[in-house]
């Protein structure tokens, strides 16, 4: 692609004047989306916190600091879906720990039941880390697991498990989990099936700016190949209740710079999400002026990041959400999971 930002140039963007960098990212955002800020009415369900893997940054897994193990029944999950359906939710987002004590049907069966009873509900489920775990635990290939997901009603994949692609950092924070190459392979295979996914980056822990740029470049390369990513989601590392022992959280300045750099580097990924769960709602609203055009959704309930200190356990009220976007000078647009516009608020 002509005039594409290379690695060294991307790194230098961090040294630009803060507001100048923000203006560049905002210009790119407006070129792509104008003043529209997307969100959806969604619910996160985290069905189990029992995990076979040991990630230092995780405060959610019951195998570490959290002694309160739980595994939801299909009945409990369906009850939650029934409740959110009455409130107009269009998407259920299902990700969990890597539970070695349940069957493959516990995972796949719930998708089938949701899709059978609520065929209009978009199911976004199973990170590449979960796909890798199910593959290893049940002796299946990635192709087998992905085909089962589609067969049982999964519509798209979330972007979790990417963390940071740099192998040395990955060995430190999540050794034994899906590798960067495996993560990319799983999403490549998913895209080859004509399906869409998102991609995340966990930052603000022990990674360097170089690691972040490397991560973005690998995403850009796969997107050139498949075109399957809907959205890039930089996740701000949460400092509480985990084993990485990061003394100070990353600054708001560095978060916004990273958002802006991502908007400029990822020229082929259409949407950039300021995931308010990890950044706070207020900072996510500011991020709209640093390239972000999506704030995720109302969420209603969230367990994974809130276990590590995020203020996201109970979601946010729809009317408050849209009012905050309007008050910050942008136009709230309700979307479906594949970024088709449903309603301009």
C-alpha positions as CSV (number, residue, x, y, z in Angstrom):
1,X,0.0,0.0,0.0
2,X,1.3,3.4,-1.0
3,X,2.7,5.6,1.8
4,X,2.3,2.9,4.4
5,X,3.7,3.5,7.8
6,X,6.7,1.2,8.5
7,X,8.0,0.0,11.8
8,X,10.5,2.8,12.5
9,X,8.0,5.5,11.5
10,X,5.4,4.0,13.7
11,X,7.7,4.0,16.7
12,X,8.5,7.7,16.1
13,X,4.8,8.6,16.2
14,X,5.0,8.1,20.0
15,X,7.5,11.0,20.1
16,X,5.3,13.4,18.3
17,X,3.5,16.3,20.0
18,X,0.6,14.7,21.9
19,X,-2.1,16.9,20.3
20,X,-0.5,16.8,16.8
21,X,-0.6,13.0,17.0
22,X,-4.2,13.1,18.2
23,X,-5.1,15.4,15.3
24,X,-3.6,13.0,12.7
25,X,-5.5,10.0,14.2
26,X,-8.7,12.1,14.4
27,X,-8.4,13.0,10.7
28,X,-8.1,9.4,9.8
29,X,-11.0,8.5,12.0
30,X,-13.2,11.2,10.4
31,X,-12.1,10.1,6.9
32,X,-13.4,6.6,7.7
33,X,-16.4,7.3,10.0
34,X,-17.0,11.0,10.3
35,X,-18.3,11.8,13.8
36,X,-20.1,8.4,14.2
37,X,-19.3,6.4,17.3
38,X,-20.5,2.8,17.2
39,X,-21.8,0.7,20.1
40,X,-24.0,-2.3,20.5
41,X,-26.5,-3.6,23.0
42,X,-24.7,-6.6,24.3
43,X,-24.1,-8.9,27.3
44,X,-20.9,-10.5,28.3
45,X,-21.3,-14.0,29.8
46,X,-18.3,-15.6,31.5
47,X,-19.6,-19.2,32.1
48,X,-16.7,-20.6,34.1
49,X,-13.6,-19.4,36.0
50,X,-12.0,-22.8,36.4
51,X,-8.8,-22.7,34.3
52,X,-6.1,-25.1,33.3
53,X,-3.7,-22.3,32.2
54,X,-1.7,-20.0,34.5
55,X,-1.4,-16.5,33.2
56,X,0.4,-14.0,35.5
57,X,-1.8,-11.1,34.5
58,X,-5.1,-12.9,35.2
59,X,-7.2,-12.1,38.3
60,X,-10.2,-14.0,37.1
61,X,-9.0,-17.7,37.1
62,X,-10.1,-19.7,40.2
63,X,-6.8,-21.6,40.1
64,X,-4.8,-18.6,41.4
65,X,-5.9,-15.8,43.8
66,X,-9.6,-16.4,43.3
67,X,-10.7,-19.4,45.4
68,X,-14.4,-19.1,44.5
69,X,-14.8,-21.6,41.6
70,X,-17.9,-21.6,39.5
71,X,-19.2,-23.3,36.4
72,X,-22.6,-22.1,35.1
73,X,-25.3,-24.6,33.9
74,X,-26.8,-24.3,30.5
75,X,-30.1,-23.4,32.2
76,X,-28.5,-20.5,34.0
77,X,-26.9,-19.2,30.8
78,X,-30.2,-19.5,28.9
79,X,-32.0,-17.7,31.6
80,X,-29.5,-14.8,31.2
81,X,-30.0,-14.8,27.4
82,X,-33.8,-14.7,27.9
83,X,-33.5,-11.7,30.1
84,X,-31.3,-9.7,27.7
85,X,-33.4,-10.6,24.8
86,X,-36.4,-8.8,26.4
87,X,-34.1,-5.7,26.7
88,X,-33.2,-5.7,23.1
89,X,-29.7,-7.1,23.2
90,X,-28.4,-8.1,19.8
91,X,-25.3,-10.0,20.8
92,X,-24.2,-12.4,23.5
93,X,-20.4,-12.4,24.0
94,X,-19.3,-15.7,25.6
95,X,-15.7,-16.2,26.8
96,X,-14.4,-18.0,29.8
97,X,-11.5,-19.8,31.4
98,X,-10.1,-23.1,30.1
99,X,-12.0,-25.6,32.1
100,X,-10.7,-29.1,31.9
101,X,-13.5,-30.5,34.0
102,X,-16.4,-30.1,31.6
103,X,-17.2,-31.8,28.3
104,X,-16.9,-30.5,24.8
105,X,-20.7,-30.5,24.7
106,X,-20.8,-28.2,27.6
107,X,-19.1,-25.6,25.4
108,X,-20.8,-26.4,22.1
109,X,-24.2,-27.3,23.5
110,X,-24.8,-23.9,24.9
111,X,-24.2,-22.2,21.5
112,X,-26.7,-24.6,19.9
113,X,-29.3,-24.0,22.5
114,X,-29.0,-20.2,22.3
115,X,-29.2,-20.3,18.5
116,X,-32.1,-22.7,18.5
117,X,-34.1,-20.6,20.9
118,X,-32.9,-17.1,19.9
119,X,-32.0,-17.4,16.2
120,X,-31.7,-13.6,15.9
121,X,-29.1,-13.4,18.6
122,X,-25.5,-13.0,17.4
123,X,-23.2,-15.3,19.2
124,X,-19.6,-14.0,19.6
125,X,-17.7,-16.7,21.4
126,X,-14.5,-18.6,22.1
127,X,-11.2,-16.8,21.9
128,X,-8.3,-18.4,20.0
129,X,-6.9,-19.3,23.4
130,X,-10.0,-21.3,24.1
131,X,-10.0,-22.9,20.6
132,X,-6.4,-24.0,21.3
133,X,-7.3,-25.3,24.7
134,X,-10.2,-27.3,23.3
135,X,-8.1,-28.7,20.5
136,X,-5.4,-29.9,22.9
137,X,-7.7,-31.1,25.6
138,X,-10.1,-33.1,23.3
139,X,-7.5,-34.3,20.7
140,X,-9.1,-32.3,17.9
141,X,-7.5,-30.2,15.2
142,X,-8.1,-26.4,15.0
143,X,-10.2,-27.1,11.9
144,X,-12.3,-29.6,13.8
145,X,-13.0,-27.1,16.6
146,X,-13.8,-24.2,14.3
147,X,-16.2,-26.3,12.2
148,X,-18.0,-27.4,15.4
149,X,-18.3,-23.8,16.4
150,X,-20.0,-22.9,13.1
151,X,-22.1,-26.0,13.2
152,X,-23.4,-25.1,16.7
153,X,-24.2,-21.5,16.0
154,X,-21.2,-19.3,16.7
155,X,-21.3,-16.3,14.4
156,X,-18.0,-14.5,15.1
157,X,-15.0,-14.7,17.3
158,X,-13.8,-12.2,19.9
159,X,-10.2,-11.1,19.8
160,X,-9.0,-12.2,23.2
161,X,-5.9,-14.3,23.9
162,X,-3.7,-12.2,21.6
163,X,-2.1,-10.4,24.6
164,X,1.2,-9.3,23.1
165,X,2.6,-11.4,20.2
166,X,6.2,-11.0,21.1
167,X,7.3,-14.5,22.2
168,X,9.7,-13.4,25.0
169,X,7.0,-11.2,26.7
170,X,4.4,-14.0,26.1
171,X,6.7,-16.6,27.8
172,X,6.8,-14.3,30.8
173,X,3.1,-13.4,31.1
174,X,1.2,-16.4,29.7
175,X,3.6,-19.3,29.1
176,X,1.8,-22.5,28.1
177,X,-1.2,-20.7,26.5
178,X,-1.8,-20.4,22.8
179,X,1.4,-19.0,21.0
180,X,1.3,-16.0,18.8
181,X,1.7,-18.1,15.7
182,X,-1.1,-20.4,16.8
183,X,-3.4,-17.4,17.5
184,X,-2.8,-16.0,14.0
185,X,-3.3,-19.5,12.5
186,X,-6.6,-19.9,14.2
187,X,-7.9,-16.5,13.1
188,X,-6.6,-17.2,9.6
189,X,-8.6,-20.4,9.4
190,X,-11.7,-18.7,10.8
191,X,-11.4,-16.0,8.2
192,X,-11.0,-18.6,5.5
193,X,-14.4,-19.9,6.5
194,X,-15.9,-16.5,5.6
195,X,-16.3,-15.5,9.2
196,X,-15.2,-12.3,11.0
197,X,-13.3,-11.7,14.2
198,X,-11.8,-9.0,16.3
199,X,-8.2,-8.7,17.6
200,X,-6.9,-7.4,20.9
201,X,-3.6,-6.2,22.3
202,X,-3.0,-6.2,26.1
203,X,-0.7,-3.3,26.9
204,X,0.5,-1.4,29.9
205,X,2.4,-4.2,31.7
206,X,6.0,-5.3,30.9
207,X,5.8,-4.8,27.1
208,X,7.7,-2.1,25.3
209,X,6.5,0.3,22.6
210,X,8.4,-1.8,20.1
211,X,6.4,-4.8,21.2
212,X,3.2,-2.9,20.6
213,X,4.2,-1.9,17.1
214,X,5.3,-5.4,16.3
215,X,1.9,-6.6,17.4
216,X,0.1,-4.1,15.2
217,X,2.3,-5.0,12.2
218,X,1.5,-8.7,12.5
219,X,-2.2,-7.9,12.6
220,X,-1.8,-5.7,9.5
221,X,-0.1,-8.5,7.7
222,X,-2.9,-11.0,8.4
223,X,-5.5,-8.5,7.5
224,X,-3.8,-7.9,4.2
225,X,-4.1,-11.6,3.6
226,X,-7.6,-12.3,4.8
227,X,-9.5,-9.1,5.4
228,X,-11.3,-10.8,8.3
229,X,-10.8,-8.4,11.2
230,X,-13.7,-6.1,12.0
231,X,-12.0,-4.3,14.8
232,X,-8.8,-3.7,16.8
233,X,-9.2,-3.5,20.6
234,X,-6.3,-2.2,22.7
235,X,-6.9,-3.6,26.2
236,X,-5.4,-1.6,29.1
237,X,-3.8,-4.0,31.6
238,X,-5.5,-4.0,35.0
239,X,-3.1,-4.0,37.9
240,X,-5.0,-5.5,40.8
241,X,-5.1,-9.1,42.2
242,X,-2.6,-10.8,39.8
243,X,1.0,-12.0,39.8
244,X,2.7,-9.5,37.4
245,X,3.1,-7.0,40.2
246,X,3.1,-3.8,38.1
247,X,3.3,-1.0,40.6
248,X,1.8,1.8,38.6
249,X,-0.9,1.7,35.9
250,X,-0.1,3.1,32.5
251,X,-0.8,6.8,32.1
252,X,-3.8,8.2,30.3
253,X,-1.3,10.0,28.0
254,X,0.3,6.7,26.9
255,X,-3.1,5.0,26.4
256,X,-4.3,7.8,24.1
257,X,-1.0,7.8,22.2
258,X,-1.3,4.1,21.7
259,X,-4.9,4.5,20.4
260,X,-3.7,7.1,17.9
261,X,-0.7,5.1,16.7
262,X,-3.0,2.1,16.2
263,X,-5.4,4.2,14.1
264,X,-2.6,5.3,11.9
265,X,-0.7,2.0,11.6
266,X,-3.7,-0.3,11.1
267,X,-4.8,1.3,7.8
268,X,-6.7,-1.9,6.8
269,X,-8.6,-2.6,10.0
270,X,-11.8,-0.5,9.7
271,X,-12.7,0.0,13.4
272,X,-10.8,0.9,16.5
273,X,-12.4,0.2,19.8
274,X,-11.8,2.1,23.0
275,X,-13.0,-0.7,25.3
276,X,-14.3,1.4,28.2
277,X,-14.2,-1.7,30.5
278,X,-10.4,-1.5,30.7
279,X,-9.8,2.2,30.1
280,X,-12.8,3.7,32.1
281,X,-15.7,5.4,30.4
282,X,-14.3,8.9,30.7
283,X,-11.0,8.0,29.0
284,X,-12.8,6.0,26.3
285,X,-14.8,9.2,25.5
286,X,-11.6,11.2,25.1
287,X,-10.2,8.4,22.9
288,X,-12.9,9.3,20.3
289,X,-10.6,12.2,19.5
290,X,-7.6,10.0,19.2
291,X,-8.9,7.7,16.5
292,X,-11.4,5.5,18.3
293,X,-14.8,5.1,16.6
294,X,-16.3,2.3,18.8
295,X,-17.0,2.1,22.5
296,X,-18.1,-1.6,22.6
297,X,-21.5,-1.7,24.3
298,X,-23.7,-1.6,27.3
299,X,-22.3,-5.0,28.5
300,X,-24.6,-5.3,31.5
301,X,-22.2,-7.6,33.4
302,X,-18.5,-8.3,33.1
303,X,-16.4,-10.6,35.3
304,X,-12.9,-10.9,33.9
305,X,-11.5,-7.4,34.0
306,X,-13.5,-6.3,37.0
307,X,-11.7,-9.1,39.0
308,X,-8.5,-7.2,38.3
309,X,-9.8,-3.8,39.4
310,X,-11.8,-2.5,36.4
311,X,-15.1,-0.7,37.2
312,X,-17.1,-2.8,34.8
313,X,-19.0,-5.4,36.8
314,X,-22.5,-4.0,36.1
315,X,-22.1,-2.5,32.7
316,X,-23.6,0.9,31.8
317,X,-27.2,2.1,31.2
318,X,-28.0,2.6,27.5
319,X,-29.5,6.1,28.0
320,X,-26.4,7.2,29.9
321,X,-24.1,5.7,27.3
322,X,-25.7,7.5,24.4
323,X,-25.9,10.8,26.3
324,X,-22.2,10.6,27.1
325,X,-21.3,10.1,23.5
326,X,-23.5,13.0,22.4
327,X,-22.1,15.3,25.1
328,X,-18.6,14.6,23.9
329,X,-19.5,15.9,20.4
330,X,-20.0,12.6,18.6
331,X,-23.0,10.8,17.2
332,X,-24.0,7.5,18.9
333,X,-24.8,4.8,16.3
334,X,-26.1,1.5,17.5
335,X,-24.6,-1.3,15.3
336,X,-24.9,-5.0,15.0
337,X,-21.9,-7.3,15.7
338,X,-20.7,-7.0,12.1
339,X,-21.0,-3.2,12.0
340,X,-24.2,-2.8,10.1
341,X,-25.9,0.3,11.4
342,X,-29.2,-0.3,13.3
343,X,-30.1,3.1,14.7
344,X,-28.7,6.6,15.0
345,X,-29.4,8.0,18.4
